Amino acid sequence: MIRMKHKDKMKEFQNLTTEEINKKIKDAKEELLKLRMKQATGTLENPARIPELRKDVARLKTILNSRKIEN
């Protein structure tokens, strides 16, 4: 898996439609839930993925908010 830099992720996210952003948020939240369950049972392989996903959700929500303000 190739890790993207913050600026690259933001550029990618900004090119998405609002529907795609909402879907990505939903998918990330579902993955976060699964990762938290694995963490609770002690089977989590990559604990750094949790804060990474949380930050992605925050970035996506920021883009949605800025779109609301613009319109």
Secondary structure, 3 states (H helix, E strand, C coil): CCCCCHHHHHHHHHCCCHHHHHHHHHHHHHHHHHHHHHHHHCCCCCCCHHHHHHHHHHHHHHHHHHHHHHC
